[in-house]
Amino acid sequence: FYKRLILLEKQFPGTAVLLHKQGYLPVAFRNLWANERLLNIVEQFIGPEIAGHPVWNLRTKTPVNEQTTVPWHQDNAYLDHTCLTTLQPTAWIPLLDANVTNGCMQVVRGGHRLGKTATHTCCAGDTWYVDLAEDEIEKTLGVDIMKDVVTCEVPLGGVLFLNNSIPHRSLENYSDKIRWSLDLRWQKPNLSNGFHGLKECVLMCTSRDPNYVINWEGFATIDRHKLQNESINYESDPFDTRIYGPGMKRWEITHHNRHTKSLTTGGSSWHSHKA
C-alpha cells in the first residue's frame, strides 16, 4: 500500500497517472461517498437534496512527483461558467496521516468569500493542471498570501471539507511513502454541475423518499477521462499517461506541454469561458 506504486513508477514513469485516470468507481468508494455521517454534514451545507458530482478522484501522490502535486487553483476553474453559483462541497479524505512532509493540503483562508473565480492559466509545468498565480489570488480574491495560507494536516480517519471557490493546493511529497487520498463532491441535483455536459450527477438522497436507494448503474462505470478524450476526438491507448480536461481549454494556455498537444491536434469541442 505504501511502497508498491513507487517501484512501479520507477519502472514505468507515469504509472501513478494511469491509476489516477481509472474511471471505474469501486464499491468501497461508493459506500464511503454515500456514508450517512458524510451526507449528514453535507446536508448542513446544501440541504436534504444531495447528488454526487461526476468529478471524483483517487490521488496517487508518489514522492517528489510533479504529476501528482497540484498547484494553487479553485475547483471552479475546471468547470464551465454554468455552475459558478452552485455550491459544491468537497470532502478531501487522506488514507493515511497527511502532513507537511508527505504533501498535505493548503488553503487560502477567506479566498471564497467574494464568490469570484480568479483568472487561471494552463498548464503548470509538465502537467495538465491549471494554475492560479499568487498575485492573482491577492488581487482578485482580496486576501493576503503571507497571512491567509492555512496548512491542513489531517490524520487518518479525518476529513477536510472545501467548497468549489476556495483556493487550495497540495504540497510536495518528500516522504518515502505514497500519500493516498480521495476527493468526493456533492451538490444540489437540480443545479448545473458544470462538467461541460459530459456526465450527469447521481442522486444520493432526497427528502421526498427517506428510504431512497442510490442507483449507481451507469454512473459508476462511465469513465469521465474517456468522455473527455472523445469530446476532442482523441483516441488514447490504455498506457497513455497524458490527461486532457475541459479546464485546459477554458483558460489561456501560457505553457504548452505533452498534455496540451492534443488540444491543437485533435480538434476540441470545448468552448472557452471566462469568469
N, C-alpha and C positions, 0 to 999 in steps of 0.2 A: 504493500500500500504506500509506503513512504519512499521507496527506492527504485522499484522496477521501471517506472516510466523514465527515470533519469538515465538508466542504462539503455533503454530503447531509444531515447533521444540522441544519445551518443552514436549509436549505430545507424540511426535514420533520423537526421535532423528534421524537425517538423512533426514528429510523432505526437507531441503534445497538442499541436494544432489539429491534427486528424481526429484525436479523441474529442477535442472541443467542438468539432464540426458534426459529430454524430447527432442526428436529428431524432432518433428514437427515444421516447420518454419512458424509462424503466418504471415498473410498478412501484418500486420503493420510492422513487422521486414523486410519482403521482400521489402516493399516500402522504408524503411529507407536505406537498403543496396544499393538499386538502385537509391537513391536520386541523382538528377542531380548535385547538388553542391558538394556532396562527390565524385561522379565519375569524375567531372572536376578536382578535386585535385588529385585523383588517376592517372588520365591521365598524369599529370605532372611528376609523379613518373615512370610510366611504359609504357606510350604511349596510343594510342587510342584503342588498342585491349585489352579488360578487361574482365576477368572472375572472378566469385565468388568462393572462395576456399571452399571445403567441411567442413572445421572446423570453426564453428561459436559457440558462447557461450552466454547464459544468465547467468550472475553471480549473485548469490543469497547470498550476503555476510551478514549473520546474525551476531550479536555481539559476539565477543570472540568465534569464531568457527574455529578450526584448519582445518576443511574440506573445508572451503571457503577462506583460507588465503594461497595464492600461494607464494612459496619461490623463490629465485633467479633462473632464468633459461633463456635460449634463446628458442624462439619458434621452431627453427630448431631441437632442441633436441627431440621434439615429432614426428618428421617426419623422413622419411628414407633418405639415402645419395643421392638419385637421384635428390633432389631438392635443394641441398646446394648452387647452383649457381643461383637459381631462386629468384628474388626479390619479396617478398610477403608483401606489405604494410598492416598494420592493423589499423583500427580505433577503439580506446577504447572510448566508449561513456557512461558516467555516466548518470543515470536517476534522479539524484538529485545532489546537490553540493557535490563534492568529496573532502575531505580534510584529514589532518593527523589524526584527531580524528576518522573518520568513515572508514578509510582504503583506502586512495588514492594510486596511483602507485608511484614507484620509478624506475628510470632507471640509468644505468651506462654510463655517457657521454663518447662517443668515443669507447665504447666496441665493436662496429660493424665494425670499420674501417679496421681491419686486415682481415675481411672476414672469420674468423675462427669460428668453433663451438667447444667450450671447452668441456672437459670431465665432464659429469654429472653422478650422481648416483641415485639409486632408492631404496626405496621411502622415502620421507620426513615424519617423524613421523608416524601417523596413517592415512596417505593419500595415494593417487595414484600419487602424483606429483613427477616428477624428480627434483633433487636438484643440484644446482651449488654452490660449496663452494667458499667463497670469496677469499681464497688464490689461487684457480684455476683461478678465474676471472683475478686476477692481473698477474699471471704467464703466462697464455696463451693469454690473450687479451690485455696486455700491458697498463693497466690502474691503477689508484690509488684509491682504495675504499674510503679512507679518504677524497679525494679531488673531485672525479668524480661522486659520487652519487647525483642525482638530484631528489628532491621531487616534484611531479607533481600534484598540486591541480588544479582541473578542475571544473568550475562552471556548473550548469545545462545549457544545450544548447551548451556547449563546446565539443571539440574533442581532444584527444591525439593520434597523429599518431606515429606508431612504425614500424620498419622493423623486419624481422624474425631473425636477428643476434644480435640485441641489448639486453644485459642482463637487465632484469626487474623483479620486484616482486610487490605484493600488501602488504600493511601494515595491521595490525590487526584492526578490527573494535571495538573501545572502546566507541562508542556512544550507544544510546538506540533505534536506528532505523536500518532498513535494508539498506545497501548500494547496490542498484541495478546498474548493468551496462551491456552493450553489447560489445562484441568484434566481429568485422566483417573483413574479409580478402579478398584480391584480388590478382591477378597475371595475367601474360600473358597466354592466353588459350592454346598456343602451347607448353608450358613447363610443366615438371613434377610437380605435386602438392605434391609429397612425402607422400601421405596418404596411402602408403602400398597397392595400388591397390584396396582399398576398396570402393572408391566413386570418381566419376569424378567431375570436376568443372562445373559451369553453366555459359554460355556465357552471359555477361551483355550488352556489347556494342561493335560495330565493325565499323571501318572506311568504310568497304565495303557496309554497309547499314545504313545510318543515321537514318532511321525510324525503326530500329530493335526492336522487342518486345521480352522481355525475356520469355523463355519457362520454367516456374517453375515446370511443371508437372514432377513428379518423384523426382527431386532433393529436393523439399520442404517437401516431405513426407517420404523420405528414412532416417531412424534413424541410424546415424553412430554408436551410442553406441550398438545397436542391431547387426550391422555388425561386430563390434569388438568382441562381445561375440561369434558370430557364427564362427569367424576366429580361435578361440581357443577351439571350440566345447564345449562351456559352455552355459548352459541353465539357465537363471536367471528369477526370478519372478518379477512382477511389483513393489514390495516393497523392492527389493534388493538394499541396499544403497552403494554397492561396485561398483567401476568403474575400468575397465581394458582398457589399451590403448597401442598402439604399442611402445610408448616411454619407457614403463616399461620393455620391452624385449630387447630394443636396448642397454641399459646401464647395468653395473654391479649392481646387487641387493645387496646392503650392509645392507639393513634393511628390513626384511620381516614383513608383517602385513596381515590383513584380505584381503586387495586388491590384494596382490601378490600371495595369496594362490592358486588361480585358475591357475596361470601360471605353477605351478608344479603338479596340479591335472587334468587339462583339456586337456593338450597336445596342445601346441601352434604351429601355422603355421607361426608365425612371425619369421623373421631372425634377428640376432643381427648384427648391423653395428657399426663401429667406425669411427668417423670423425676426 
